[in-house]
Amino acid sequence: MDEIFDKFSRRPARLDAGDTEGLPSLKTITILKSFDPMEANSLEKEILSKWKEIVLSK
């Protein structure tokens, strides 16, 4: 899993995850909204649809 984060400059939203070189620690980023897993799950299809539209249009 760490290989994926390193390769794509991504990391999980979990605060207990390790830091990725070149990216700020999550502990230093101000959270504007608390993460709600139920909300994220209910919006998953909508979010992925928008993401695909943006990414595939490039």
DRENTORKOL-3810 file (N, C-alpha, C; in nm, 4 decimals):
REM DRENTORKOL-3810
@n.u->0.0824; n.v->-0.1186; n.w->0.0000; ca.u->0.0000; ca.v->0.0000; ca.w->0.0000; c.u->0.0872; c.v->0.1254; c.w->0.0000
@n.u->0.1952; n.v->0.1257; n.w->0.0784; ca.u->0.2832; ca.v->0.2424; ca.w->0.0811; c.u->0.3407; c.v->0.2712; c.w->-0.0568
@n.u->0.3615; n.v->0.1662; n.w->-0.1366; ca.u->0.4136; ca.v->0.1845; ca.w->-0.2720; c.u->0.3165; c.v->0.2662; c.w->-0.3564
@n.u->0.1879; n.v->0.2416; n.w->-0.3406; ca.u->0.0860; ca.v->0.3171; ca.w->-0.4151; c.u->0.0894; c.v->0.4641; c.w->-0.3743
@n.u->0.0996; n.v->0.4892; n.w->-0.2433; ca.u->0.1010; ca.v->0.6271; ca.w->-0.1964; c.u->0.2247; c.v->0.6996; c.w->-0.2475
@n.u->0.3391; n.v->0.6306; n.w->-0.2435; ca.u->0.4630; ca.v->0.6916; ca.w->-0.2921; c.u->0.4571; c.v->0.7187; c.w->-0.4417
@n.u->0.4044; n.v->0.6230; n.w->-0.5186; ca.u->0.4009; ca.v->0.6362; ca.w->-0.6645; c.u->0.3046; c.v->0.7460; c.w->-0.7106
@n.u->0.1896; n.v->0.7558; n.w->-0.6460; ca.u->0.0868; ca.v->0.8492; ca.w->-0.6910; c.u->0.0737; c.v->0.9723; c.w->-0.6025
@n.u->0.1678; n.v->0.9909; n.w->-0.5102; ca.u->0.1655; ca.v->1.1064; ca.w->-0.4189; c.u->0.0323; c.v->1.1171; c.w->-0.3465
@n.u->-0.0186; n.v->1.0030; n.w->-0.3070; ca.u->-0.1451; ca.v->0.9988; ca.w->-0.2336; c.u->-0.1208; c.v->0.9342; c.w->-0.0991
@n.u->-0.2078; n.v->0.9571; n.w->-0.0085; ca.u->-0.1994; ca.v->0.8933; ca.w->0.1222; c.u->-0.3397; c.v->0.8826; c.w->0.1792
@n.u->-0.3586; n.v->0.7929; n.w->0.2743; ca.u->-0.4912; ca.v->0.7789; ca.w->0.3341; c.u->-0.5234; c.v->0.8984; c.w->0.4227
@n.u->-0.6505; n.v->0.9180; n.w->0.4491; ca.u->-0.6936; ca.v->1.0272; ca.w->0.5358; c.u->-0.6793; c.v->0.9913; c.w->0.6828
@n.u->-0.6335; n.v->0.8712; n.w->0.7114; ca.u->-0.6174; ca.v->0.8269; ca.w->0.8500; c.u->-0.4978; c.v->0.8957; c.w->0.9145
@n.u->-0.5186; n.v->0.9492; n.w->1.0333; ca.u->-0.4111; ca.v->1.0191; ca.w->1.1031; c.u->-0.3026; c.v->0.9249; c.w->1.1533
@n.u->-0.3310; n.v->0.7958; n.w->1.1632; ca.u->-0.2314; ca.v->0.7017; ca.w->1.2119; c.u->-0.1442; c.v->0.6461; c.w->1.0987
@n.u->-0.1669; n.v->0.6911; n.w->0.9752; ca.u->-0.0855; ca.v->0.6463; ca.w->0.8616; c.u->0.0480; c.v->0.7203; c.w->0.8623
@n.u->0.1476; n.v->0.6547; n.w->0.8060; ca.u->0.2798; ca.v->0.7154; ca.w->0.7998; c.u->0.2835; c.v->0.8332; c.w->0.7036
@n.u->0.3835; n.v->0.9169; n.w->0.7201; ca.u->0.4007; ca.v->1.0320; ca.w->0.6316; c.u->0.4626; c.v->0.9880; c.w->0.4993
@n.u->0.4354; n.v->1.0635; n.w->0.3931; ca.u->0.4929; ca.v->1.0390; ca.w->0.2616; c.u->0.5908; c.v->1.1516; c.w->0.2324
@n.u->0.7100; n.v->1.1153; n.w->0.1911; ca.u->0.8134; ca.v->1.2151; ca.w->0.1628; c.u->0.7637; c.v->1.3138; c.w->0.0576
@n.u->0.7839; n.v->1.4425; n.w->0.0819; ca.u->0.7435; ca.v->1.5464; ca.w->-0.0118; c.u->0.6040; c.v->1.6009; c.w->0.0131
@n.u->0.5275; n.v->1.5363; n.w->0.1020; ca.u->0.3931; ca.v->1.5838; ca.w->0.1348; c.u->0.3898; c.v->1.6227; c.w->0.2824
@n.u->0.3122; n.v->1.7259; n.w->0.3155; ca.u->0.3051; ca.v->1.7653; ca.w->0.4564; c.u->0.2354; c.v->1.6578; c.w->0.5394
@n.u->0.2700; n.v->1.6501; n.w->0.6642; ca.u->0.2050; ca.v->1.5572; ca.w->0.7559; c.u->0.0589; c.v->1.5990; c.w->0.7723
@n.u->-0.0288; n.v->1.5016; n.w->0.7828; ca.u->-0.1698; ca.v->1.5345; ca.w->0.8027; c.u->-0.1920; c.v->1.6135; c.w->0.9312
@n.u->-0.1054; n.v->1.5932; n.w->1.0293; ca.u->-0.1204; ca.v->1.6639; ca.w->1.1563; c.u->-0.0976; c.v->1.8145; c.w->1.1398
@n.u->-0.0313; n.v->1.8564; n.w->1.0300; ca.u->-0.0044; ca.v->1.9985; ca.w->1.0086; c.u->-0.1102; c.v->2.0658; c.w->0.9211
@n.u->-0.2041; n.v->1.9880; n.w->0.8680; ca.u->-0.3077; ca.v->2.0417; ca.w->0.7791; c.u->-0.4338; c.v->2.0706; c.w->0.8602
@n.u->-0.4851; n.v->2.1908; n.w->0.8489; ca.u->-0.6071; ca.v->2.2285; ca.w->0.9195; c.u->-0.7265; c.v->2.1582; c.w->0.8550
@n.u->-0.8050; n.v->2.0923; n.w->0.9351; ca.u->-0.9226; ca.v->2.0216; ca.w->0.8859; c.u->-1.0406; c.v->2.1180; c.w->0.8828
@n.u->-1.1003; n.v->2.1321; n.w->0.7655; ca.u->-1.2138; ca.v->2.2228; ca.w->0.7511; c.u->-1.3459; c.v->2.1533; c.w->0.7813
@n.u->-1.3479; n.v->2.0203; n.w->0.7626; ca.u->-1.4694; ca.v->1.9443; ca.w->0.7869; c.u->-1.4282; c.v->1.8072; c.w->0.8385
@n.u->-1.4956; n.v->1.7597; n.w->0.9390; ca.u->-1.4625; ca.v->1.6269; ca.w->0.9894; c.u->-1.5030; c.v->1.5226; c.w->0.8851
@n.u->-1.4306; n.v->1.4123; n.w->0.8827; ca.u->-1.4547; ca.v->1.3058; ca.w->0.7862; c.u->-1.5655; c.v->1.2155; c.w->0.8370
@n.u->-1.6673; n.v->1.1992; n.w->0.7582; ca.u->-1.7799; ca.v->1.1129; ca.w->0.7931; c.u->-1.7822; c.v->0.9953; c.w->0.6966
@n.u->-1.7404; n.v->0.8768; n.w->0.7398; ca.u->-1.7362; ca.v->0.7612; ca.w->0.6491; c.u->-1.8719; c.v->0.7271; c.w->0.5879
@n.u->-1.9797; n.v->0.7455; n.w->0.6623; ca.u->-2.1136; ca.v->0.7155; ca.w->0.6083; c.u->-2.1490; c.v->0.8125; c.w->0.4958
@n.u->-2.1151; n.v->0.9392; n.w->0.5130; ca.u->-2.1415; ca.v->1.0380; ca.w->0.4082; c.u->-2.0570; c.v->1.0071; c.w->0.2848
@n.u->-1.9302; n.v->0.9754; n.w->0.3077; ca.u->-1.8420; ca.v->0.9424; ca.w->0.1961; c.u->-1.8943; c.v->0.8211; c.w->0.1203
@n.u->-1.9421; n.v->0.7230; n.w->0.1916; ca.u->-1.9954; ca.v->0.6031; ca.w->0.1279; c.u->-2.1201; c.v->0.6348; c.w->0.0462
@n.u->-2.2058; n.v->0.7199; n.w->0.0985; ca.u->-2.3286; ca.v->0.7535; ca.w->0.0267; c.u->-2.3011; c.v->0.8396; c.w->-0.0971
@n.u->-2.1899; n.v->0.9145; n.w->-0.0966; ca.u->-2.1558; ca.v->1.0010; ca.w->-0.2094; c.u->-2.0533; c.v->0.9388; c.w->-0.3046
@n.u->-2.0131; n.v->0.8143; n.w->-0.2768; ca.u->-1.9052; ca.v->0.7511; ca.w->-0.3531; c.u->-1.9282; c.v->0.7532; c.w->-0.5044
@n.u->-2.0436; n.v->0.7108; n.w->-0.5502; ca.u->-2.0697; ca.v->0.7053; ca.w->-0.6947; c.u->-2.0661; c.v->0.8442; c.w->-0.7574
@n.u->-2.1237; n.v->0.9423; n.w->-0.6900; ca.u->-2.1237; ca.v->1.0798; ca.w->-0.7408; c.u->-1.9815; c.v->1.1351; c.w->-0.7491
@n.u->-1.9040; n.v->1.1136; n.w->-0.6441; ca.u->-1.7667; ca.v->1.1636; ca.w->-0.6407; c.u->-1.6826; c.v->1.0963; c.w->-0.7483
@n.u->-1.6927; n.v->0.9638; n.w->-0.7604; ca.u->-1.6146; ca.v->0.8921; ca.w->-0.8618; c.u->-1.6550; c.v->0.9327; c.w->-1.0032
@n.u->-1.7823; n.v->0.9578; n.w->-1.0233; ca.u->-1.8298; ca.v->1.0021; ca.w->-1.1539; c.u->-1.7687; c.v->1.1365; c.w->-1.1914
@n.u->-1.7685; n.v->1.2303; n.w->-1.0969; ca.u->-1.7086; ca.v->1.3619; ca.w->-1.1226; c.u->-1.5582; c.v->1.3502; c.w->-1.1438
@n.u->-1.4930; n.v->1.2652; n.w->-1.0635; ca.u->-1.3485; ca.v->1.2454; ca.w->-1.0755; c.u->-1.3141; c.v->1.1906; c.w->-1.2135
@n.u->-1.3887; n.v->1.0894; n.w->-1.2582; ca.u->-1.3626; ca.v->1.0311; ca.w->-1.3902; c.u->-1.3843; c.v->1.1342; c.w->-1.5008
@n.u->-1.4884; n.v->1.2149; n.w->-1.4867; ca.u->-1.5172; ca.v->1.3192; ca.w->-1.5868; c.u->-1.4003; c.v->1.4168; c.w->-1.5969
@n.u->-1.3479; n.v->1.4586; n.w->-1.4838; ca.u->-1.2378; ca.v->1.5547; ca.w->-1.4824; c.u->-1.1096; c.v->1.4913; c.w->-1.5340
@n.u->-1.0758; n.v->1.3738; n.w->-1.4831; ca.u->-0.9491; ca.v->1.3083; ca.w->-1.5194; c.u->-0.9501; c.v->1.2640; c.w->-1.6650
@n.u->-1.0593; n.v->1.2052; n.w->-1.7110; ca.u->-1.0632; ca.v->1.1538; ca.w->-1.8479; c.u->-1.0782; c.v->1.2632; c.w->-1.9529
@n.u->-1.1140; n.v->1.3842; n.w->-1.9103; ca.u->-1.1286; ca.v->1.4937; ca.w->-2.0072; c.u->-0.9959; c.v->1.5566; c.w->-2.0431
@n.u->-0.8900; n.v->1.5179; n.w->-1.9749; ca.u->-0.7572; ca.v->1.5781; ca.w->-2.0007; c.u->-0.6821; c.v->1.5029; c.w->-2.1070
END
